[in-house]
């Protein structure tokens, strides 16, 4: 079908394309989930042979009298924003059961339906994929130096590129550049304005579609800002609750936790769980998750962070940059069917990102904004890995330091370092 024919826009390849192709060759139906405007429709149209926009008025009329008619068309058939008509799920399931082969339907949705029917009737028929916003690779295209995450797991080591060091200004620009495809080509000021409007729409409309939220939209806006201030950090609900008291006196931690779950169902917030390996020491594992907004530029907009401000406030830039790294790692790890977590213990040892793959392989990743911090990062990463009982979980496939402004290099202890701009799936 192609997005150009359907929407009049040229499609730019996404990391998810390869996963979608494989999923359509495996399952009867594929569900692409992700935040509104993250590019799900374009990606699905690029792989579909026919389509229907379920939220169109014409489609809504057909739903009232002949819902199965929406399923008719060449396959793979796209049902875009299917969650506005949750009854389609069972219709698709029955059609898949009655059809031979795979790749009959693609369903896209920007939220999980409130009755959660999909958890009980999709096993063996549907595969789920997560469409995140644009990674740095998708924003900037191919570069001179490239480090493949998949290749690192296969034992390959990158060719050194000492001159492939981005400048701080480049790092700030890419951090602030929106990962929502329709905004990616805009100037920073225009993008920030639209991102703030996006937050307003989430607070005023999207959350209300999922639940009867009694507080004013300002509560949700303030909650998103509070989460933005805490990106890349373990967040306690009690801390956020205290922060919200200024706009919503008397709000409870239980209510805050419920609102965060709503934002997760809208794919606006994504949790980075803690990793719990067996340890060599008596240290206690910390189990709190870290939370990241769907796009680092959205977090920056929630904080009112401009290029000028981030140039002066390197601490905030460092937190936003780490969130950008986690975002891109999650995008690339999904192509390996892996999982992304973090590690912290009671001895103060931390690892910013732990990648685990099926079969038990794992890798440890440290994030540093500046290339000059590589030596310190190597020491802290090695000290943290030494806490893990590798007789049980095995040695890490690799140790990786991702920087903003550093080179591509393999250190003498086989630790790899590269800038985020060089990282690929």
C-alpha distance (Angstrom), angle and dihedral (degrees) to the residues before:
residue distance angle dihedral
X1 . . .
X2 3.82 . .
X3 3.79 128.5 .
X4 3.81 92.4 -107.2
X5 3.79 91.9 64.4
X6 3.81 93.9 44.7
X7 3.80 102.4 37.6
X8 3.79 104.7 12.7
X9 3.81 93.3 -116.5
X10 3.78 129.7 117.4
X11 3.78 113.7 -118.2
X12 3.79 119.9 -123.8
X13 3.82 114.8 -155.6
X14 3.79 117.7 -101.1
X15 3.80 132.7 -159.1
X16 3.81 88.0 -115.7
X17 3.83 94.2 62.2
X18 3.79 94.9 84.8
X19 3.80 92.3 46.4
X20 3.79 91.8 49.1
X21 3.80 92.5 50.9
X22 3.81 91.3 50.7
X23 3.81 92.2 45.6
X24 3.81 92.3 52.0
X25 3.81 88.5 53.2
X26 3.81 90.3 52.1
X27 3.83 110.1 38.2
X28 3.76 137.4 39.6
X29 3.80 91.8 -124.2
X30 3.79 135.5 16.0
X31 3.80 124.4 -152.6
X32 3.82 117.0 -153.4
X33 3.79 111.0 -162.1
X34 3.76 129.8 -177.1
X35 3.77 146.3 116.1
X36 3.77 120.6 -52.6
X37 3.84 112.1 -84.0
X38 3.81 94.3 15.7
X39 3.81 92.0 123.0
X40 3.81 102.5 -96.6
X41 3.81 95.0 134.0
X42 3.81 93.8 49.4
X43 3.81 92.7 47.8
X44 3.80 92.3 46.8
X45 3.81 93.7 45.9
X46 3.79 89.3 51.7
X47 3.82 89.4 59.1
X48 3.82 100.3 35.7
X49 3.79 132.4 91.3
X50 3.83 95.6 -155.8
X51 3.78 136.3 5.1
X52 3.78 148.4 -166.8
X53 3.80 127.9 -162.7
X54 3.79 101.8 -137.3
X55 3.80 94.0 -162.1
X56 3.82 93.2 58.0
X57 3.85 114.8 111.1
X58 3.81 91.0 -121.7
X59 3.79 91.4 53.2
X60 3.78 90.6 48.4
X61 3.80 90.1 55.5
X62 3.80 91.1 50.6
X63 3.81 89.9 49.9
X64 3.80 90.1 60.4
X65 3.81 95.0 55.9
X66 3.81 110.2 17.9
X67 3.82 113.0 9.9
X68 3.81 93.9 168.3
X69 3.81 88.6 63.7
X70 3.81 88.2 73.4
X71 3.80 88.4 65.3
X72 3.80 94.1 59.2
X73 3.79 117.1 104.3
X74 3.78 144.5 76.1
X75 3.78 114.8 -47.2
X76 2.92 139.8 -79.9
X77 3.82 83.0 47.4
X78 3.78 118.0 -169.3
X79 3.81 120.0 -138.3
X80 3.81 100.9 -169.4
X81 3.84 117.8 -156.9
X82 3.78 90.5 2.8
X83 3.80 92.6 167.5
X84 3.83 91.6 77.7
X85 3.82 85.1 70.6
X86 3.82 105.0 35.3
X87 3.82 91.3 177.3
X88 3.80 87.1 75.2
X89 3.79 89.6 72.7
X90 3.80 94.1 70.3
X91 3.80 91.9 41.1
X92 3.80 89.9 54.6
X93 3.80 91.1 45.3
X94 3.80 91.8 53.7
X95 3.80 92.1 45.9
X96 3.82 90.2 50.9
X97 3.81 90.5 49.2
X98 3.81 90.3 52.3
X99 3.82 95.5 46.2
X100 3.77 130.8 78.5
X101 3.78 122.3 -130.6
X102 3.78 130.5 15.1
X103 3.78 141.0 -79.7
X104 3.81 99.8 54.6
X105 3.80 100.9 139.0
X106 3.80 142.9 20.7
X107 3.80 115.8 -161.1
X108 3.80 121.3 -168.0
X109 3.78 126.2 -167.7
X110 3.79 140.3 170.1
X111 3.79 96.3 -154.1
X112 3.76 141.0 24.2
X113 3.84 112.5 -104.9
X114 3.81 113.2 -107.4
X115 3.82 96.2 -121.6
X116 3.81 91.3 52.7
X117 3.82 91.2 -143.1
X118 3.77 90.4 156.8
X119 3.79 94.1 73.6
X120 3.80 92.8 63.9
X121 3.80 105.7 40.5
X122 3.79 108.7 32.3
X123 3.79 102.8 69.9
X124 3.78 112.3 126.9
X125 3.80 93.1 5.6
X126 3.81 107.3 62.4
X127 3.79 134.4 48.7
X128 3.80 119.5 -160.2
X129 3.79 124.7 -142.6
X130 3.80 127.8 -175.0
X131 3.81 117.6 -136.9
X132 3.78 109.2 -157.1
X133 3.77 125.9 -174.4
X134 3.80 120.4 -86.3
X135 3.79 117.4 -56.5
X136 3.80 119.7 -140.2
X137 3.83 88.5 -99.5
X138 3.80 90.2 54.6
X139 3.81 91.1 47.3
X140 3.79 97.9 48.3
X141 3.81 106.4 23.5
X142 3.78 126.7 -143.1
X143 3.79 120.2 -10.4
X144 3.79 136.9 -163.2
X145 3.81 92.5 -104.1
X146 3.78 120.8 44.7
X147 3.80 132.0 179.4
X148 3.80 116.1 -167.9
X149 3.79 117.4 -150.8
X150 3.80 91.2 -155.0
X151 3.82 90.9 51.1
X152 3.81 91.4 51.3
X153 3.80 89.6 56.6
X154 3.80 88.2 52.4
X155 3.80 90.7 56.0
X156 3.80 99.1 -102.1
X157 3.78 118.3 141.2
X158 3.81 122.4 -151.8
X159 3.78 125.7 -111.6
X160 3.79 110.3 -105.5
X161 3.82 115.5 -102.6
X162 3.78 108.3 -177.5
X163 3.79 92.7 170.9
X164 3.82 95.5 51.7
X165 3.79 92.8 91.4
X166 3.79 115.1 135.0
X167 3.78 117.2 -143.3
X168 3.79 122.2 -115.3
X169 3.79 89.4 -108.6
X170 3.81 90.3 56.8
X171 3.81 90.8 50.8
X172 3.81 91.4 50.8
X173 3.79 92.1 47.1
X174 3.81 93.5 51.7
X175 3.80 92.2 44.2
X176 3.80 90.6 53.9
X177 3.81 95.3 40.3
X178 3.79 107.6 103.6
X179 3.78 117.8 -112.8
X180 3.81 91.5 -153.8
X181 3.82 100.6 104.2
X182 3.80 96.9 -135.5
X183 3.82 90.5 55.0
X184 3.81 98.9 40.5
X185 3.79 94.8 95.6
X186 3.79 96.5 48.5
X187 3.77 128.1 104.5
X188 3.80 114.9 -98.8
X189 3.81 94.2 -105.4
X190 3.82 92.9 50.0
X191 3.79 92.1 46.1
X192 3.83 92.7 49.4
X193 3.80 90.7 50.9
X194 3.81 92.1 51.9
X195 3.81 91.8 45.1
X196 3.80 91.0 53.9
X197 3.80 88.2 49.8
X198 3.82 88.0 50.2
X199 3.81 89.8 55.5
X200 3.80 90.4 48.7
X201 3.80 91.0 51.8
X202 3.80 91.6 49.8
X203 3.82 90.0 50.8
X204 3.80 96.8 43.8
X205 3.80 102.9 36.3
X206 3.79 119.3 3.8
X207 3.79 97.9 55.3
X208 3.80 90.5 46.6
X209 3.80 90.2 56.4
X210 3.78 90.2 61.9
X211 3.79 101.5 41.0
X212 3.78 144.7 0.2
X213 3.80 98.6 -96.7
X214 3.78 109.5 -170.0
X215 3.78 97.9 -167.0
X216 3.79 123.0 85.0
X217 3.82 118.8 -95.9
X218 3.81 88.0 -104.9
X219 3.81 88.2 73.0
X220 3.81 91.8 59.0
X221 3.81 91.6 43.3
X222 3.79 90.2 51.8
X223 3.81 90.3 46.5
X224 3.81 91.0 54.0
X225 3.81 89.9 49.4
X226 3.79 90.4 49.4
X227 3.80 90.8 51.2
X228 3.80 89.0 48.4
X229 3.81 90.6 55.2
X230 3.79 89.2 52.5
X231 3.81 100.1 45.5
X232 3.80 113.2 137.6
X233 3.83 89.9 19.5
X234 3.78 133.0 96.5
X235 3.78 104.4 -101.2
X236 3.77 125.3 -148.8
X237 3.78 116.7 -154.6
X238 3.80 89.3 -139.0
X239 3.81 90.4 60.5
X240 3.79 93.1 50.7
X241 3.81 90.5 44.9
X242 3.80 90.4 55.2
X243 3.80 89.4 49.0
X244 3.81 91.4 53.2
X245 3.81 94.4 51.4
X246 3.81 90.4 87.4
X247 3.81 92.1 63.7
X248 3.82 100.7 25.0
X249 3.82 110.9 29.3
X250 3.78 113.4 -156.6
X251 3.80 96.5 20.4
X252 3.81 111.1 150.6
X253 3.80 131.7 -136.4
X254 3.80 88.2 -118.1
X255 3.79 90.8 57.6
X256 3.81 91.2 46.9
X257 3.80 90.8 51.0
X258 3.80 88.8 51.7
X259 3.80 91.8 51.9
X260 3.79 91.2 49.8
X261 3.81 89.0 52.6
X262 3.81 88.7 53.2
X263 3.81 89.7 52.2
X264 3.80 88.7 49.9
X265 3.81 90.0 52.2
X266 3.81 87.3 53.2
X267 3.83 88.9 48.7
X268 3.82 89.6 -123.5
X269 3.81 90.8 119.5
X270 3.79 126.9 38.6
X271 3.79 125.0 -167.8
X272 3.80 122.5 -137.1
X273 3.82 102.8 -154.9
X274 3.78 125.2 -147.6
X275 3.81 121.0 -100.7
X276 3.79 116.1 -125.4
X277 3.81 111.2 -163.3
X278 3.79 125.9 160.3
X279 3.81 109.1 -89.9
X280 3.78 133.3 -144.4
X281 3.80 92.2 -141.9
X282 3.79 134.1 55.4
X283 3.79 90.7 -108.1
X284 3.80 117.3 132.8
X285 3.76 119.2 -123.7
X286 3.79 119.1 -122.3
X287 3.79 110.1 -131.3
X288 3.81 104.3 -171.3
X289 3.78 116.1 120.5
X290 3.77 125.3 -128.3
X291 3.79 117.2 -129.8
X292 3.79 127.0 -144.4
X293 3.77 130.7 -174.3
X294 3.78 116.2 -120.2
X295 3.80 92.3 -101.3
X296 3.83 130.8 20.1
X297 3.81 90.1 -135.6
X298 3.81 89.0 56.3
X299 3.81 89.1 54.4
X300 3.81 89.7 48.9
X301 3.81 90.8 50.6
X302 3.81 90.7 49.6
X303 3.81 88.3 54.6
X304 3.81 94.7 43.5
X305 3.81 88.2 -121.3
X306 3.80 113.3 168.8
X307 3.79 129.8 -176.0
X308 3.81 90.5 -102.3
X309 3.79 92.7 50.4
X310 3.81 94.5 47.4
X311 3.79 90.8 50.0
X312 3.81 87.0 61.3
X313 3.82 97.2 34.6
X314 3.79 105.3 56.4
X315 3.81 92.5 164.4
X316 3.80 92.1 63.3
X317 3.79 90.2 41.5
X318 3.80 89.2 53.2
X319 3.81 92.2 53.7
X320 3.80 92.5 47.6
X321 3.80 90.4 46.4
X322 3.80 91.8 51.9
X323 3.79 88.8 50.9
X324 3.82 88.5 51.7
X325 3.81 89.5 52.6
X326 3.81 92.3 49.6
X327 3.82 89.6 47.6
X328 3.80 92.3 53.2
X329 3.79 94.1 42.1
X330 3.81 90.0 52.6
X331 3.81 89.4 50.5
X332 3.80 93.9 49.9
X333 3.81 96.3 38.9
X334 3.80 89.2 57.2
X335 3.82 88.3 66.4
X336 3.82 87.5 60.2
X337 3.83 93.2 47.0
X338 3.79 86.4 -116.2
X339 3.77 137.5 141.4
X340 3.80 132.2 -124.8
X341 3.80 123.6 -143.2
X342 3.81 140.0 149.0
X343 3.81 133.6 -125.6
X344 3.79 132.1 -137.9
X345 3.79 131.6 154.3
X346 3.80 137.6 -171.8
X347 3.81 90.9 -98.5
X348 3.79 89.4 66.2
X349 3.79 95.1 -107.2
X350 3.82 112.6 144.4
X351 3.79 139.4 -179.9
X352 3.79 115.2 -166.3
X353 3.81 95.8 -147.1
X354 3.78 134.3 11.6
X355 3.80 117.1 -165.8
X356 3.80 115.7 -157.7
X357 3.80 124.4 -174.4
X358 3.81 131.8 -165.2
X359 3.78 108.7 -84.4
X360 3.78 94.2 38.8
X361 3.81 104.6 -80.3
X362 3.79 113.4 142.4
X363 3.79 141.4 175.3
X364 3.80 135.5 -159.7
X365 3.81 122.2 -134.2
X366 3.80 129.1 -168.4
X367 3.80 122.9 -168.3
X368 3.79 125.6 -146.7
X369 3.78 127.2 169.1
X370 3.81 96.4 -148.5
X371 3.79 127.6 54.5
X372 3.82 90.3 -139.1
X373 3.82 89.3 66.2
X374 3.82 93.4 66.5
X375 3.82 95.8 100.1
X376 3.79 92.8 52.4
X377 3.80 90.6 44.1
X378 3.81 91.5 52.9
X379 3.80 91.4 52.9
X380 3.81 95.1 47.7
X381 3.81 92.3 44.2
X382 3.80 92.6 50.9
X383 3.81 91.6 46.5
X384 3.81 91.0 52.5
X385 3.81 94.1 46.1
X386 3.82 88.8 50.7
X387 3.82 88.3 64.1
X388 3.81 91.1 62.5
X389 3.80 118.8 90.8
X390 3.80 97.8 -123.9
X391 3.81 91.0 -178.7
X392 3.80 84.8 72.1
X393 3.82 104.3 32.8
X394 3.80 98.5 24.7
X395 3.79 130.0 -124.3
X396 3.81 116.3 -55.1
X397 3.80 113.9 -95.3
X398 3.80 86.2 -130.9
X399 3.78 144.0 -20.1
X400 3.78 114.2 -128.8
X401 3.80 132.7 -170.2
X402 3.80 112.7 -161.8
X403 3.79 114.5 -161.9
X404 3.76 137.5 -179.9
X405 3.79 98.5 -135.6
X406 3.82 106.3 14.2
X407 3.83 132.3 108.9
X408 3.78 131.6 -105.9
X409 3.80 105.5 -98.6
X410 3.80 143.8 144.5
X411 3.81 108.9 -136.1
X412 3.78 124.3 -140.6
X413 3.82 92.1 -97.7
X414 3.85 90.0 53.4
X415 3.80 93.3 -104.2
X416 3.80 109.8 143.4
X417 3.76 124.5 -141.0
X418 3.80 128.2 -170.2
X419 3.79 139.6 153.1
X420 3.79 117.1 -102.4
X421 3.80 88.2 -116.7
X422 3.83 88.5 67.7
X423 3.82 97.4 48.3
X424 3.81 119.1 109.3
X425 3.78 137.3 170.5
